[in-house]
Amino acid sequence: MSAFDRLKDPSDKALAFMLLAPAFILLALIVVYPIGRLIWNSFFDLRLSGGSGAQFVGIEN
């Protein structure tokens, strides 16, 4: 039996997917969270030096 024939078994494919799913979920979170945070912060006037906090500016920023 070759390696290709073993991959035809549906249970092997399900196992491979279950083992890879956590890595894909973690990768998606690592990519999606900063992009979402970037979009969220773009609607506020943020000062890194402190101040009175973030002020909502909408699409003016």
N, CA, C and O atoms as a CHARMM CRD file, in Angstrom:
* protein
*
  244
    1    1 MET  N      0.84500  -1.17000   0.00000 PROA 1      0.00000
    2    1 MET  CA     0.00000   0.00000   0.00000 PROA 1      0.00000
    3    1 MET  C      0.89600   1.24100   0.00000 PROA 1      0.00000
    4    1 MET  O      1.78800   1.36900   0.83800 PROA 1      0.00000
    5    2 SER  N      0.65700   2.13200  -0.92400 PROA 2      0.00000
    6    2 SER  CA     1.47100   3.33800  -1.01500 PROA 2      0.00000
    7    2 SER  C      0.93000   4.41900  -0.08200 PROA 2      0.00000
    8    2 SER  O     -0.15600   4.28600   0.48200 PROA 2      0.00000
    9    3 ALA  N      1.69200   5.46700   0.06600 PROA 3      0.00000
   10    3 ALA  CA     1.26900   6.58000   0.93100 PROA 3      0.00000
   11    3 ALA  C      0.03300   7.25500   0.35300 PROA 3      0.00000
   12    3 ALA  O     -0.83000   7.71600   1.10000 PROA 3      0.00000
   13    4 PHE  N     -0.05700   7.31500  -0.95600 PROA 4      0.00000
   14    4 PHE  CA    -1.22400   7.92200  -1.59900 PROA 4      0.00000
   15    4 PHE  C     -2.48500   7.11600  -1.31900 PROA 4      0.00000
   16    4 PHE  O     -3.54900   7.68800  -1.08300 PROA 4      0.00000
   17    5 ASP  N     -2.37100   5.80800  -1.34400 PROA 5      0.00000
   18    5 ASP  CA    -3.53000   4.95600  -1.05800 PROA 5      0.00000
   19    5 ASP  C     -4.00000   5.11600   0.39000 PROA 5      0.00000
   20    5 ASP  O     -5.19800   5.04400   0.66600 PROA 5      0.00000
   21    6 ARG  N     -3.07400   5.32800   1.29900 PROA 6      0.00000
   22    6 ARG  CA    -3.45400   5.50500   2.70100 PROA 6      0.00000
   23    6 ARG  C     -4.19200   6.82000   2.91900 PROA 6      0.00000
   24    6 ARG  O     -5.03800   6.90200   3.80900 PROA 6      0.00000
   25    7 LEU  N     -3.89900   7.83400   2.14200 PROA 7      0.00000
   26    7 LEU  CA    -4.57800   9.12200   2.29900 PROA 7      0.00000
   27    7 LEU  C     -5.99300   9.10700   1.74200 PROA 7      0.00000
   28    7 LEU  O     -6.76600  10.03200   1.98900 PROA 7      0.00000
   29    8 LYS  N     -6.33600   8.07500   0.99900 PROA 8      0.00000
   30    8 LYS  CA    -7.69000   7.97800   0.46600 PROA 8      0.00000
   31    8 LYS  C     -8.70200   7.59800   1.53900 PROA 8      0.00000
   32    8 LYS  O     -9.90300   7.79600   1.35300 PROA 8      0.00000
   33    9 ASP  N     -8.23800   7.06200   2.64400 PROA 9      0.00000
   34    9 ASP  CA    -9.12300   6.66700   3.73600 PROA 9      0.00000
   35    9 ASP  C     -9.69400   7.92500   4.39400 PROA 9      0.00000
   36    9 ASP  O     -8.92800   8.77600   4.84600 PROA 9      0.00000
   37   10 PRO  N    -11.02600   8.06200   4.45900 PROA 10     0.00000
   38   10 PRO  CA   -11.63700   9.27500   5.02900 PROA 10     0.00000
   39   10 PRO  C    -11.26000   9.52700   6.48200 PROA 10     0.00000
   40   10 PRO  O    -11.17700  10.68200   6.90100 PROA 10     0.00000
   41   11 SER  N    -11.03400   8.48800   7.24800 PROA 11     0.00000
   42   11 SER  CA   -10.68100   8.70400   8.65500 PROA 11     0.00000
   43   11 SER  C     -9.30300   9.34100   8.78800 PROA 11     0.00000
   44   11 SER  O     -9.06300  10.10400   9.72300 PROA 11     0.00000
   45   12 ASP  N     -8.40000   9.03600   7.86500 PROA 12     0.00000
   46   12 ASP  CA    -7.08200   9.66800   7.88500 PROA 12     0.00000
   47   12 ASP  C     -7.18600  11.15100   7.55900 PROA 12     0.00000
   48   12 ASP  O     -6.48300  11.97200   8.14700 PROA 12     0.00000
   49   13 LYS  N     -8.05800  11.49000   6.62500 PROA 13     0.00000
   50   13 LYS  CA    -8.24200  12.89500   6.27500 PROA 13     0.00000
   51   13 LYS  C     -8.86100  13.66200   7.43500 PROA 13     0.00000
   52   13 LYS  O     -8.49200  14.80600   7.69600 PROA 13     0.00000
   53   14 ALA  N     -9.79600  13.03600   8.12400 PROA 14     0.00000
   54   14 ALA  CA   -10.42100  13.69000   9.27500 PROA 14     0.00000
   55   14 ALA  C     -9.40000  13.89600  10.38700 PROA 14     0.00000
   56   14 ALA  O     -9.38400  14.94600  11.03000 PROA 14     0.00000
   57   15 LEU  N     -8.56700  12.92000  10.61200 PROA 15     0.00000
   58   15 LEU  CA    -7.53000  13.04300  11.63300 PROA 15     0.00000
   59   15 LEU  C     -6.55300  14.16200  11.27400 PROA 15     0.00000
   60   15 LEU  O     -6.17600  14.96100  12.13100 PROA 15     0.00000
   61   16 ALA  N     -6.15300  14.21500  10.02400 PROA 16     0.00000
   62   16 ALA  CA    -5.24000  15.27100   9.58800 PROA 16     0.00000
   63   16 ALA  C     -5.87700  16.64200   9.78200 PROA 16     0.00000
   64   16 ALA  O     -5.21200  17.57800  10.22600 PROA 16     0.00000
   65   17 PHE  N     -7.15100  16.76600   9.45400 PROA 17     0.00000
   66   17 PHE  CA    -7.84200  18.04400   9.63300 PROA 17     0.00000
   67   17 PHE  C     -7.92400  18.41400  11.11000 PROA 17     0.00000
   68   17 PHE  O     -7.71100  19.57100  11.47100 PROA 17     0.00000
   69   18 MET  N     -8.22900  17.44900  11.95800 PROA 18     0.00000
   70   18 MET  CA    -8.33900  17.72700  13.39400 PROA 18     0.00000
   71   18 MET  C     -6.99200  18.13000  13.99200 PROA 18     0.00000
   72   18 MET  O     -6.94700  18.93700  14.92100 PROA 18     0.00000
   73   19 LEU  N     -5.92100  17.58900  13.48200 PROA 19     0.00000
   74   19 LEU  CA    -4.60400  17.94600  13.99300 PROA 19     0.00000
   75   19 LEU  C     -4.14200  19.31100  13.48800 PROA 19     0.00000
   76   19 LEU  O     -3.40700  20.01300  14.18300 PROA 19     0.00000
   77   20 LEU  N     -4.56700  19.68600  12.29100 PROA 20     0.00000
   78   20 LEU  CA    -4.16600  20.97200  11.72400 PROA 20     0.00000
   79   20 LEU  C     -5.08800  22.11800  12.11900 PROA 20     0.00000
   80   20 LEU  O     -4.68000  23.27800  12.05500 PROA 20     0.00000
   81   21 ALA  N     -6.30600  21.82600  12.52200 PROA 21     0.00000
   82   21 ALA  CA    -7.28900  22.86600  12.83300 PROA 21     0.00000
   83   21 ALA  C     -6.81300  23.82700  13.92500 PROA 21     0.00000
   84   21 ALA  O     -6.96100  25.03500  13.74300 PROA 21     0.00000
   85   22 PRO  N     -6.25400  23.37100  15.04200 PROA 22     0.00000
   86   22 PRO  CA    -5.79700  24.34000  16.05200 PROA 22     0.00000
   87   22 PRO  C     -4.73000  25.30000  15.52400 PROA 22     0.00000
   88   22 PRO  O     -4.71900  26.47600  15.88700 PROA 22     0.00000
   89   23 ALA  N     -3.85100  24.81200  14.68500 PROA 23     0.00000
   90   23 ALA  CA    -2.81700  25.68000  14.12300 PROA 23     0.00000
   91   23 ALA  C     -3.43500  26.73000  13.21000 PROA 23     0.00000
   92   23 ALA  O     -3.03000  27.89300  13.24000 PROA 23     0.00000
   93   24 PHE  N     -4.41100  26.33300  12.40100 PROA 24     0.00000
   94   24 PHE  CA    -5.07000  27.29700  11.51800 PROA 24     0.00000
   95   24 PHE  C     -5.88100  28.31400  12.31000 PROA 24     0.00000
   96   24 PHE  O     -5.92700  29.48800  11.94400 PROA 24     0.00000
   97   25 ILE  N     -6.51800  27.87900  13.38700 PROA 25     0.00000
   98   25 ILE  CA    -7.29000  28.80300  14.22500 PROA 25     0.00000
   99   25 ILE  C     -6.35500  29.81200  14.88900 PROA 25     0.00000
  100   25 ILE  O     -6.64500  31.00800  14.91200 PROA 25     0.00000
  101   26 LEU  N     -5.25200  29.33800  15.42100 PROA 26     0.00000
  102   26 LEU  CA    -4.28300  30.23300  16.05000 PROA 26     0.00000
  103   26 LEU  C     -3.70600  31.21400  15.03700 PROA 26     0.00000
  104   26 LEU  O     -3.56500  32.40000  15.33500 PROA 26     0.00000
  105   27 LEU  N     -3.37700  30.73700  13.86400 PROA 27     0.00000
  106   27 LEU  CA    -2.86000  31.60800  12.81900 PROA 27     0.00000
  107   27 LEU  C     -3.88600  32.66000  12.42200 PROA 27     0.00000
  108   27 LEU  O     -3.53600  33.82400  12.22600 PROA 27     0.00000
  109   28 ALA  N     -5.14200  32.26400  12.30400 PROA 28     0.00000
  110   28 ALA  CA    -6.19800  33.21400  11.95700 PROA 28     0.00000
  111   28 ALA  C     -6.34100  34.27900  13.03200 PROA 28     0.00000
  112   28 ALA  O     -6.51700  35.45500  12.71400 PROA 28     0.00000
  113   29 LEU  N     -6.26800  33.88600  14.30500 PROA 29     0.00000
  114   29 LEU  CA    -6.37000  34.86700  15.38700 PROA 29     0.00000
  115   29 LEU  C     -5.18400  35.82700  15.38700 PROA 29     0.00000
  116   29 LEU  O     -5.34600  37.02200  15.63400 PROA 29     0.00000
  117   30 ILE  N     -4.01300  35.31000  15.11500 PROA 30     0.00000
  118   30 ILE  CA    -2.81900  36.15500  15.09300 PROA 30     0.00000
  119   30 ILE  C     -2.90100  37.16700  13.95700 PROA 30     0.00000
  120   30 ILE  O     -2.37300  38.27200  14.08300 PROA 30     0.00000
  121   31 VAL  N     -3.54300  36.81700  12.86600 PROA 31     0.00000
  122   31 VAL  CA    -3.66700  37.72500  11.72600 PROA 31     0.00000
  123   31 VAL  C     -4.87800  38.63400  11.87300 PROA 31     0.00000
  124   31 VAL  O     -4.77800  39.83100  11.60400 PROA 31     0.00000
  125   32 VAL  N     -6.02100  38.09600  12.29300 PROA 32     0.00000
  126   32 VAL  CA    -7.27600  38.85000  12.30600 PROA 32     0.00000
  127   32 VAL  C     -7.31500  39.86900  13.44400 PROA 32     0.00000
  128   32 VAL  O     -7.79900  40.98200  13.23900 PROA 32     0.00000
  129   33 TYR  N     -6.82800  39.53000  14.62700 PROA 33     0.00000
  130   33 TYR  CA    -6.91400  40.44800  15.76400 PROA 33     0.00000
  131   33 TYR  C     -6.19700  41.77500  15.49500 PROA 33     0.00000
  132   33 TYR  O     -6.80200  42.82400  15.71400 PROA 33     0.00000
  133   34 PRO  N     -4.95100  41.78600  15.03800 PROA 34     0.00000
  134   34 PRO  CA    -4.30300  43.07900  14.78200 PROA 34     0.00000
  135   34 PRO  C     -5.00000  43.89600  13.69200 PROA 34     0.00000
  136   34 PRO  O     -5.05200  45.12300  13.77700 PROA 34     0.00000
  137   35 ILE  N     -5.52500  43.23500  12.68900 PROA 35     0.00000
  138   35 ILE  CA    -6.23200  43.96600  11.63200 PROA 35     0.00000
  139   35 ILE  C     -7.51400  44.57100  12.18400 PROA 35     0.00000
  140   35 ILE  O     -7.83600  45.72100  11.88600 PROA 35     0.00000
  141   36 GLY  N     -8.24600  43.80900  12.98300 PROA 36     0.00000
  142   36 GLY  CA    -9.46100  44.33200  13.60600 PROA 36     0.00000
  143   36 GLY  C     -9.15500  45.47700  14.55500 PROA 36     0.00000
  144   36 GLY  O     -9.88200  46.47000  14.59200 PROA 36     0.00000
  145   37 ARG  N     -8.08200  45.34200  15.32300 PROA 37     0.00000
  146   37 ARG  CA    -7.68000  46.40600  16.25200 PROA 37     0.00000
  147   37 ARG  C     -7.27100  47.66000  15.49000 PROA 37     0.00000
  148   37 ARG  O     -7.56600  48.77200  15.92700 PROA 37     0.00000
  149   38 LEU  N     -6.60300  47.49500  14.36900 PROA 38     0.00000
  150   38 LEU  CA    -6.20000  48.62000  13.53200 PROA 38     0.00000
  151   38 LEU  C     -7.41500  49.37800  13.01500 PROA 38     0.00000
  152   38 LEU  O     -7.44800  50.60900  13.04600 PROA 38     0.00000
  153   39 ILE  N     -8.40500  48.64600  12.54400 PROA 39     0.00000
  154   39 ILE  CA    -9.62700  49.28000  12.04000 PROA 39     0.00000
  155   39 ILE  C    -10.35500  49.99000  13.17500 PROA 39     0.00000
  156   39 ILE  O    -10.81600  51.11800  13.00100 PROA 39     0.00000
  157   40 TRP  N    -10.46500  49.34400  14.33800 PROA 40     0.00000
  158   40 TRP  CA   -11.13700  49.95400  15.49500 PROA 40     0.00000
  159   40 TRP  C    -10.42200  51.24400  15.92200 PROA 40     0.00000
  160   40 TRP  O    -11.07000  52.26400  16.15500 PROA 40     0.00000
  161   41 ASN  N     -9.09600  51.19800  16.02300 PROA 41     0.00000
  162   41 ASN  CA    -8.33700  52.36700  16.46300 PROA 41     0.00000
  163   41 ASN  C     -8.36800  53.49800  15.44900 PROA 41     0.00000
  164   41 ASN  O     -8.16300  54.65500  15.81600 PROA 41     0.00000
  165   42 SER  N     -8.61600  53.19500  14.19500 PROA 42     0.00000
  166   42 SER  CA    -8.64200  54.24300  13.18100 PROA 42     0.00000
  167   42 SER  C     -9.83200  55.17600  13.34700 PROA 42     0.00000
  168   42 SER  O     -9.84400  56.25800  12.76000 PROA 42     0.00000
  169   43 PHE  N    -10.82800  54.78800  14.12600 PROA 43     0.00000
  170   43 PHE  CA   -11.98500  55.64200  14.37700 PROA 43     0.00000
  171   43 PHE  C    -11.80700  56.52500  15.61400 PROA 43     0.00000
  172   43 PHE  O    -12.71900  57.27300  15.96800 PROA 43     0.00000
  173   44 PHE  N    -10.66100  56.45100  16.27000 PROA 44     0.00000
  174   44 PHE  CA   -10.42000  57.22200  17.48500 PROA 44     0.00000
  175   44 PHE  C     -9.14300  58.03500  17.35300 PROA 44     0.00000
  176   44 PHE  O     -8.21700  57.65100  16.63800 PROA 44     0.00000
  177   45 ASP  N     -9.10800  59.18000  18.06300 PROA 45     0.00000
  178   45 ASP  CA    -7.90400  60.00000  18.13700 PROA 45     0.00000
  179   45 ASP  C     -7.14300  59.55700  19.37900 PROA 45     0.00000
  180   45 ASP  O     -7.44100  60.00600  20.48600 PROA 45     0.00000
  181   46 LEU  N     -6.17700  58.69100  19.20100 PROA 46     0.00000
  182   46 LEU  CA    -5.43100  58.11700  20.32100 PROA 46     0.00000
  183   46 LEU  C     -4.12000  58.85900  20.51500 PROA 46     0.00000
  184   46 LEU  O     -3.42000  59.16600  19.54900 PROA 46     0.00000
  185   47 ARG  N     -3.79500  59.14300  21.75800 PROA 47     0.00000
  186   47 ARG  CA    -2.51900  59.76400  22.11000 PROA 47     0.00000
  187   47 ARG  C     -1.72100  58.77000  22.95000 PROA 47     0.00000
  188   47 ARG  O     -2.19400  58.31400  23.99100 PROA 47     0.00000
  189   48 LEU  N     -0.53700  58.44300  22.50800 PROA 48     0.00000
  190   48 LEU  CA     0.29400  57.49700  23.24300 PROA 48     0.00000
  191   48 LEU  C      0.92800  58.13700  24.46900 PROA 48     0.00000
  192   48 LEU  O      1.36100  57.43100  25.37900 PROA 48     0.00000
  193   49 SER  N      0.98700  59.46500  24.50600 PROA 49     0.00000
  194   49 SER  CA     1.62400  60.15900  25.62600 PROA 49     0.00000
  195   49 SER  C      0.67100  60.40400  26.78500 PROA 49     0.00000
  196   49 SER  O      0.99000  61.16800  27.69600 PROA 49     0.00000
  197   50 GLY  N     -0.46900  59.77900  26.76500 PROA 50     0.00000
  198   50 GLY  CA    -1.43700  59.96900  27.84900 PROA 50     0.00000
  199   50 GLY  C     -2.53000  60.92300  27.40500 PROA 50     0.00000
  200   50 GLY  O     -2.90900  60.94600  26.23400 PROA 50     0.00000
  201   51 GLY  N     -3.02000  61.68800  28.32100 PROA 51     0.00000
  202   51 GLY  CA    -4.05600  62.64500  27.98100 PROA 51     0.00000
  203   51 GLY  C     -5.39900  62.19800  28.50400 PROA 51     0.00000
  204   51 GLY  O     -5.49000  61.38400  29.42300 PROA 51     0.00000
  205   52 SER  N     -6.43200  62.73800  27.91000 PROA 52     0.00000
  206   52 SER  CA    -7.78800  62.50200  28.41800 PROA 52     0.00000
  207   52 SER  C     -8.42300  61.24400  27.84800 PROA 52     0.00000
  208   52 SER  O     -9.62400  61.03600  28.02700 PROA 52     0.00000
  209   53 GLY  N     -7.68500  60.42800  27.19300 PROA 53     0.00000
  210   53 GLY  CA    -8.24600  59.20000  26.63800 PROA 53     0.00000
  211   53 GLY  C     -8.54400  59.33900  25.15800 PROA 53     0.00000
  212   53 GLY  O     -8.21200  60.34300  24.52700 PROA 53     0.00000
  213   54 ALA  N     -9.15800  58.34200  24.63500 PROA 54     0.00000
  214   54 ALA  CA    -9.44700  58.30200  23.20700 PROA 54     0.00000
  215   54 ALA  C    -10.73900  59.05200  22.91900 PROA 54     0.00000
  216   54 ALA  O    -11.74200  58.88900  23.61400 PROA 54     0.00000
  217   55 GLN  N    -10.69400  59.86400  21.89600 PROA 55     0.00000
  218   55 GLN  CA   -11.87300  60.61200  21.47900 PROA 55     0.00000
  219   55 GLN  C    -12.32100  60.06800  20.12400 PROA 55     0.00000
  220   55 GLN  O    -11.51500  59.91600  19.20600 PROA 55     0.00000
  221   56 PHE  N    -13.61900  59.77700  20.01200 PROA 56     0.00000
  222   56 PHE  CA   -14.15500  59.23900  18.76800 PROA 56     0.00000
  223   56 PHE  C    -14.15500  60.33000  17.71000 PROA 56     0.00000
  224   56 PHE  O    -14.68100  61.41900  17.93900 PROA 56     0.00000
  225   57 VAL  N    -13.56600  60.04500  16.55000 PROA 57     0.00000
  226   57 VAL  CA   -13.52600  61.01800  15.46200 PROA 57     0.00000
  227   57 VAL  C    -14.21100  60.49100  14.20600 PROA 57     0.00000
  228   57 VAL  O    -14.35600  61.22900  13.23200 PROA 57     0.00000
  229   58 GLY  N    -14.62700  59.25800  14.21100 PROA 58     0.00000
  230   58 GLY  CA   -15.32200  58.69600  13.05200 PROA 58     0.00000
  231   58 GLY  C    -14.40100  58.57000  11.85600 PROA 58     0.00000
  232   58 GLY  O    -13.26700  58.10600  11.97000 PROA 58     0.00000
  233   59 ILE  N    -14.90900  58.99200  10.70300 PROA 59     0.00000
  234   59 ILE  CA   -14.11300  58.84200   9.47900 PROA 59     0.00000
  235   59 ILE  C    -13.24200  60.06000   9.19100 PROA 59     0.00000
  236   59 ILE  O    -12.64600  60.14600   8.11700 PROA 59     0.00000
  237   60 GLU  N    -13.15700  61.00600  10.13400 PROA 60     0.00000
  238   60 GLU  CA   -12.28100  62.16600   9.95000 PROA 60     0.00000
  239   60 GLU  C    -10.80900  61.79100  10.03200 PROA 60     0.00000
  240   60 GLU  O     -9.95900  62.48900   9.48000 PROA 60     0.00000
  241   61 ASN  N    -10.50900  60.72100  10.69800 PROA 61     0.00000
  242   61 ASN  CA    -9.11700  60.35800  10.93000 PROA 61     0.00000
  243   61 ASN  C     -8.49000  59.83200   9.66400 PROA 61     0.00000
  244   61 ASN  O     -7.31300  59.47300   9.66200 PROA 61     0.00000
